[in-house]
Amino acid sequence: MAVILTFPDGSKKEFEKGVTGREIAKSISHKLAKEALCIKIDDDITSLDAPIKKDAKIKILTFEDEEGKYAFRHSSAHVLAHAIKRLYSNAKNTIGPPVDEGFYYDFDDLNITPEDFPKIESEMQKIIEADLYFEKKLVSLEDIKKLFPGNSYKKELAEDFLQKGEKLTTYRQGDFEDLCEGPHVTSTSMMKAIKLMKLAGAFWRGDSKNKQLTRVYGTSFPSKKQLDEYLNFLEEAKKRDHRRIGQELELFMFHDWSPGSVFFYPKGAVIINELVNFLREEYFKRGYSEVFTPQIFNKALWEKSGHWQHYKENIFLTEADGQEFALKPMNCPSHLLMYTSKVRSYRELPLRYADFGSLHRNEIRGTLSGLFRVRKLCQDDAHIFCTSDQIQLEILSLIDFIKFVYKDTFDFDYNVELSTKPEKALGDELLWAKAEQVLIDALNQSKINYKLNPGDGAFYGPKIDFHVKDCLGRTWQCATIQLDFQLPERFNAEYVDADGKKHKIVMIHRAILGSLERFAGILVEHFAGKLPLWLTPVQVQILTIADRFIPYAQDVAKELKESGIRVEIKDSAETMNKKVREAQLQKIPLILTVGEKEEVGNTLAVRTLDGKVYFGIKRADFVEQIKLLIKMKGLKVELK
């Protein structure tokens, strides 16, 4: 007898009944057979050795597939728990899921330090080399009690699974068995490279009322080469950590008395202000009007907008006049109040309101992370009010704006996602379908490849998100375009058309850089602190060879400042080599050395941050070249 199997590309092929994923992979290619981890049969992920006895849709999963990577890292967590139980028999294993960069496992009654990692890794390696098969078993609650005597955590999990109507299953590898719904790879030998990374404390089920457990983090890969590349990546990321660079360059600081709120030093403020100035210049060209709106609103506004129902847990609350108020977490409702403050004509449309006002979001303290996740932020936020006929052109214009900023200005590559209606959404199904189709049409017209992200839209409308890729290959969601038919309905936002009749407005929410704090952090890490000249807080530093050349240095600095160039003089008594080294550590892009030769010839000796040295540059030529480099917002500093 035969079975007909359907592959991901839709093609079908006939195989003998009982064929396994391993045999199918071998029939396709040697490479796939070598990389295969498990197989997806219809909706079930299972071992490569599982026989297929009926027609089905299948997919051979490798580490390149998210589902394959999940199973691989999940299996790695079981190898860790197996090794811990061998070495520390009193330890109680609780849960061990895969995470973005690896996996972890939480243990009770485990007292270890990072110095114990080599011993644990050695034991894990023995388990891997033993080529133990992951065997799935259906069990009962009584089986769990017998299997985990004295482990209340496993009993609690099992009871929760049963209460939800789920079956109890375990996975066994050699002499280790764990309560788990899977999926897993076929055997332990597939984990060619595994490493423990760090220890942390974690409350059982994330509740601070529960006991604190020991969390062991690890990562794993199908090859040592991949692991080595990942460790090198981590080392490079550590060097580029914006929190460290921010301190070294005196860009910003944080304080426990205002968690998640950034204190920008003067140099850091320059970066934020330059980003804002850059956007303001573009706003002027692209027909935006900047507005300023209040920080605190009565909760009635947020109830009207729907944010109270959908976002209340992230809103900072306060009281005034015996009523409940909230710090604004976003600008859209306040912009709607401005739009609806008078009767609007179609002649005013599209109307584009831009707002750099501060926003406050009550993020969980444990999730705060430098500039990347804060509680007080500024967005390059804007809302466009337009007619239905104007939507397509506005979306196309925004896509062009985003390309100009990310590709043309910063040379970032980016990926695009279209997120559709979430489960908890406002409004009519037909309006949602219309909004989604408009975005699809705009993306297709712009010839942009995009990934569909079902169910991840905002509660008021679908959105296009742009994920910027940095020099380490990491992606950051920054720009967003959100089409909204819902909030105009709730605020009765209308315009009077040429026929004298009132029609509902369409609202487009958009941000280009997103959070300015977050984007600044991305730039600092992407450029390792060596920011483009136009963004650098100190663009030129003048070093004097001796005190008698200070007047000449001051005269040069005055000329540069009058031309809008940010400059400082370093006239300390230190050696020239030390002053140059300090300027390089501070990432100063242009270092000017002035001595007798420069003073007599009214010239400059210029050193760039990448080590190039130019002698005899005339002052006027230098000023004009730097002004042009700043104006063009180039990423490299090259002089003629």
Helices and strands as residue ranges (DSSP letters): E 2-6, E 12-16, E 19-20, H 21-28, H 30-35, E 38-41, E 44-46, E 51-52, E 56-61, H 66-87, E 92-93, E 98-99, E 102-108, G 114-116, H 117-129, E 135-139, H 141-147, H 152-163, E 168-173, E 176-179, G 188-190, E 193-203, G 204-206, E 212-221, H 224-239, H 242-248, E 252-253, E 263-264, H 266-286, E 289-290, E 296-298, H 299-305, H 307-311, G 312-314, E 317-320, E 323-327, H 332-339, G 346-348, E 351-355, E 358-360, G 365-367, E 376-386, G 388-390, H 391-403, I 404-409, E 413-419, H 429-445, E 451-453, E 463-469, E 475-484, H 486-491, E 494-496, E 502-504, E 506-515, H 516-526, E 540-544, G 547-549, H 550-562, E 567-570, H 576-585, E 590-594, H 596-601, E 603-608, E 613-618, H 619-632
